[in-house]
Amino acid sequence: MKKEDISKAARALLPLIFILILTAVLNMTTFAIGVMERLVKESYKIGYMFGSLLEVII
């Protein structure tokens, strides 16, 4: 293949690469938000249990 053909092919694939990168960023953001949400819920449960234990002790 000639250098020009490779350049044309690369330019033709740029929109696809852009869409793939955008999708990956969206998936990573969604995953991170889900993990943070689960951590908040679990920490709330742990805090509630710890508070209940302190009430029993005191």
Backbone as JSON Lines, residues from 0, in Angstrom:
{"i":0,"aa":"M","n":[0.84,-1.18,0.0],"ca":[0.0,0.0,0.0],"c":[0.88,1.24,0.0]}
{"i":1,"aa":"K","n":[0.37,2.26,-0.61],"ca":[1.09,3.52,-0.63],"c":[0.8,4.3,0.64]}
{"i":2,"aa":"K","n":[1.68,5.25,0.9],"ca":[1.51,6.07,2.09],"c":[0.21,6.88,2.04]}
{"i":3,"aa":"E","n":[-0.17,7.32,0.86],"ca":[-1.42,8.08,0.71],"c":[-2.63,7.22,1.06]}
{"i":4,"aa":"D","n":[-2.61,5.96,0.62],"ca":[-3.73,5.06,0.92],"c":[-3.88,4.83,2.42]}
{"i":5,"aa":"I","n":[-2.76,4.69,3.09],"ca":[-2.79,4.49,4.54],"c":[-3.35,5.74,5.23]}
{"i":6,"aa":"S","n":[-2.94,6.91,4.74],"ca":[-3.46,8.16,5.31],"c":[-4.96,8.28,5.1]}
{"i":7,"aa":"K","n":[-5.43,7.93,3.92],"ca":[-6.87,7.99,3.63],"c":[-7.64,7.01,4.51]}
{"i":8,"aa":"A","n":[-7.1,5.82,4.67],"ca":[-7.76,4.82,5.51],"c":[-7.82,5.29,6.96]}
{"i":9,"aa":"A","n":[-6.73,5.87,7.43],"ca":[-6.7,6.37,8.82],"c":[-7.7,7.5,9.01]}
{"i":10,"aa":"R","n":[-7.78,8.41,8.04],"ca":[-8.75,9.5,8.13],"c":[-10.18,8.99,8.08]}
{"i":11,"aa":"A","n":[-10.41,7.94,7.31],"ca":[-11.76,7.38,7.21],"c":[-12.17,6.7,8.51]}
{"i":12,"aa":"L","n":[-11.19,6.18,9.26],"ca":[-11.5,5.49,10.5],"c":[-11.6,6.43,11.71]}
{"i":13,"aa":"L","n":[-11.23,7.68,11.56],"ca":[-11.26,8.62,12.69],"c":[-12.63,8.74,13.35]}
{"i":14,"aa":"P","n":[-13.74,8.85,12.6],"ca":[-15.05,8.93,13.29],"c":[-15.35,7.67,14.1]}
{"i":15,"aa":"L","n":[-14.98,6.52,13.58],"ca":[-15.22,5.27,14.32],"c":[-14.38,5.23,15.59]}
{"i":16,"aa":"I","n":[-13.13,5.64,15.5],"ca":[-12.25,5.66,16.67],"c":[-12.8,6.65,17.7]}
{"i":17,"aa":"F","n":[-13.26,7.81,17.24],"ca":[-13.83,8.81,18.14],"c":[-15.05,8.25,18.87]}
{"i":18,"aa":"I","n":[-15.93,7.56,18.16],"ca":[-17.13,6.98,18.77],"c":[-16.74,5.91,19.78]}
{"i":19,"aa":"L","n":[-15.75,5.08,19.45],"ca":[-15.31,4.05,20.38],"c":[-14.72,4.65,21.65]}
{"i":20,"aa":"I","n":[-13.93,5.71,21.51],"ca":[-13.36,6.37,22.69],"c":[-14.46,6.99,23.54]}
{"i":21,"aa":"L","n":[-15.42,7.63,22.89],"ca":[-16.54,8.22,23.61],"c":[-17.34,7.16,24.38]}
{"i":22,"aa":"T","n":[-17.57,6.04,23.75],"ca":[-18.3,4.94,24.4],"c":[-17.52,4.4,25.58]}
{"i":23,"aa":"A","n":[-16.21,4.25,25.43],"ca":[-15.38,3.76,26.54],"c":[-15.4,4.73,27.71]}
{"i":24,"aa":"V","n":[-15.33,6.02,27.44],"ca":[-15.37,7.02,28.51],"c":[-16.73,6.99,29.21]}
{"i":25,"aa":"L","n":[-17.8,6.86,28.44],"ca":[-19.13,6.79,29.03],"c":[-19.27,5.56,29.93]}
{"i":26,"aa":"N","n":[-18.77,4.41,29.44],"ca":[-18.85,3.18,30.24],"c":[-18.03,3.29,31.52]}
{"i":27,"aa":"M","n":[-16.83,3.87,31.43],"ca":[-16.0,4.02,32.62],"c":[-16.64,4.98,33.62]}
{"i":28,"aa":"T","n":[-17.26,6.05,33.12],"ca":[-17.93,7.0,34.01],"c":[-19.11,6.35,34.71]}
{"i":29,"aa":"T","n":[-19.89,5.6,33.95],"ca":[-21.04,4.89,34.54],"c":[-20.59,3.89,35.59]}
{"i":30,"aa":"F","n":[-19.52,3.17,35.29],"ca":[-18.98,2.2,36.24],"c":[-18.5,2.9,37.51]}
{"i":31,"aa":"A","n":[-17.79,4.0,37.36],"ca":[-17.27,4.72,38.53],"c":[-18.41,5.26,39.39]}
{"i":32,"aa":"I","n":[-19.46,5.77,38.76],"ca":[-20.6,6.28,39.51],"c":[-21.28,5.14,40.26]}
{"i":33,"aa":"G","n":[-21.42,3.99,39.61],"ca":[-22.02,2.83,40.27],"c":[-21.21,2.36,41.47]}
{"i":34,"aa":"V","n":[-19.9,2.33,41.32],"ca":[-19.03,1.92,42.42],"c":[-19.15,2.9,43.59]}
{"i":35,"aa":"M","n":[-19.13,4.19,43.28],"ca":[-19.26,5.19,44.35],"c":[-20.61,5.08,45.05]}
{"i":36,"aa":"E","n":[-21.67,4.81,44.28],"ca":[-23.0,4.66,44.88],"c":[-23.03,3.46,45.82]}
{"i":37,"aa":"R","n":[-22.44,2.35,45.39],"ca":[-22.41,1.16,46.25],"c":[-21.59,1.42,47.51]}
{"i":38,"aa":"L","n":[-20.47,2.13,47.36],"ca":[-19.65,2.45,48.53],"c":[-20.41,3.32,49.52]}
{"i":39,"aa":"V","n":[-21.16,4.29,49.01],"ca":[-21.94,5.16,49.9],"c":[-23.0,4.34,50.64]}
{"i":40,"aa":"K","n":[-23.69,3.46,49.92],"ca":[-24.73,2.65,50.57],"c":[-24.12,1.75,51.63]}
{"i":41,"aa":"E","n":[-22.99,1.11,51.32],"ca":[-22.36,0.21,52.27],"c":[-21.82,0.98,53.48]}
{"i":42,"aa":"S","n":[-21.24,2.14,53.25],"ca":[-20.71,2.92,54.36],"c":[-21.85,3.39,55.26]}
{"i":43,"aa":"Y","n":[-23.01,3.68,54.66],"ca":[-24.16,4.08,55.47],"c":[-24.59,2.92,56.37]}
{"i":44,"aa":"K","n":[-24.64,1.72,55.81],"ca":[-25.01,0.55,56.61],"c":[-24.0,0.31,57.73]}
{"i":45,"aa":"I","n":[-22.72,0.42,57.4],"ca":[-21.67,0.21,58.4],"c":[-21.78,1.27,59.49]}
{"i":46,"aa":"G","n":[-22.0,2.52,59.1],"ca":[-22.16,3.58,60.09],"c":[-23.38,3.37,60.97]}
{"i":47,"aa":"Y","n":[-24.46,2.92,60.38],"ca":[-25.68,2.66,61.15],"c":[-25.44,1.54,62.15]}
{"i":48,"aa":"M","n":[-24.77,0.46,61.69],"ca":[-24.49,-0.66,62.59],"c":[-23.55,-0.23,63.72]}
{"i":49,"aa":"F","n":[-22.53,0.56,63.39],"ca":[-21.59,1.04,64.4],"c":[-22.31,1.93,65.41]}
{"i":50,"aa":"G","n":[-23.18,2.81,64.91],"ca":[-23.95,3.69,65.81],"c":[-24.86,2.9,66.71]}
{"i":51,"aa":"S","n":[-25.5,1.86,66.18],"ca":[-26.38,1.02,67.0],"c":[-25.57,0.29,68.07]}
{"i":52,"aa":"L","n":[-24.38,-0.17,67.69],"ca":[-23.52,-0.85,68.66],"c":[-23.12,0.1,69.77]}
{"i":53,"aa":"L","n":[-22.78,1.35,69.41],"ca":[-22.42,2.34,70.44],"c":[-23.59,2.63,71.36]}
{"i":54,"aa":"E","n":[-24.8,2.69,70.82],"ca":[-25.98,2.91,71.66],"c":[-26.17,1.77,72.65]}
{"i":55,"aa":"V","n":[-25.92,0.55,72.22],"ca":[-26.08,-0.6,73.11],"c":[-25.02,-0.56,74.21]}
{"i":56,"aa":"I","n":[-23.78,-0.21,73.82],"ca":[-22.69,-0.16,74.78],"c":[-22.9,0.96,75.78]}
{"i":57,"aa":"I","n":[-23.3,2.12,75.29],"ca":[-23.47,3.3,76.17],"c":[-24.84,3.22,76.77]}
